[in-house]
Amino acid sequence: MTNLMRTFLAVAAVALMLFAVGAMLVDEFMVAGVSFLGATFAIYYRETRA
């Protein structure tokens, strides 16, 4: 995996985490849950495909 791809996945994970926090603040817990799952998957994928 290229460094560009690893960087993109890291940025995507952080963006999803921030989005999930914002969703929680407006009581959209289902959206927040899906966002956290997406972020977790992005981190997992980044680490396992290193």
C-alpha positions in Angstrom: 0.0 0.0 0.0 1.3 3.4 -0.9 1.9 6.2 1.6 -0.8 8.3 -0.1 -3.4 5.5 0.5 -2.4 5.1 4.1 -2.6 8.9 4.7 -6.0 9.0 3.0 -7.3 6.2 5.3 -6.0 7.9 8.4 -7.7 11.2 7.4 -10.9 9.4 6.6 -10.9 7.7 10.0 -10.4 11.0 11.8 -13.1 12.7 9.7 -15.6 9.8 10.5 -14.8 10.1 14.2 -15.5 13.8 14.2 -18.6 13.3 12.2 -19.8 10.7 14.7 -19.2 13.1 17.6 -21.2 15.8 15.8 -24.0 13.3 15.1 -24.2 12.4 18.8 -24.5 16.1 19.7 -27.7 16.3 17.6 -29.0 13.0 18.9 -28.5 11.0 15.7 -27.1 7.9 17.4 -27.7 5.5 14.6 -25.7 7.7 12.2 -23.0 8.0 14.9 -22.8 4.3 15.3 -22.4 3.7 11.6 -19.7 6.4 11.5 -17.8 4.8 14.3 -18.0 1.4 12.6 -16.7 3.0 9.4 -13.8 4.7 11.2 -12.9 1.4 13.0 -12.9 -0.4 9.7 -10.7 2.2 8.1 -8.2 1.9 10.9 -8.3 -1.9 10.8 -7.9 -2.0 7.0 -5.0 0.5 7.2 -3.1 -1.6 9.8 -3.7 -5.0 8.2 -2.8 -4.0 4.7 0.4 -2.1 5.7 
